[in-house]
Amino acid sequence: MDDKRFKDPLEGITLEMITKKLIKHYSWSELGKIIEIRCFNHDPSLSSSLKFLRKTPWARTKVENLYLKLLKKTQN
């Protein structure tokens, strides 16, 4: 069995790295439309977003899932 096939794509990737990549790809305004949370739509900043995402599991899951979709899209 090839262990690389089963590697978690989020392994070794920090929430900060994920958020920066999403901001770079989508911009704050587009990201706020895709994931409707206040920290993306009202005076967004990386630090406030990370603070919120670290405390809010459902929001973090949405961000991680969007990142995984972006990875799949860019790999094809």
Secondary structure, DSSP 8 states (H G I E B T S, - for coil): --GGGG--TTTT--HHHHHHHHHHHH-HHHHHHHS--HHHHSS--HHHHHHHHHH-HHHHHHHHHHHHHHHHHHH-
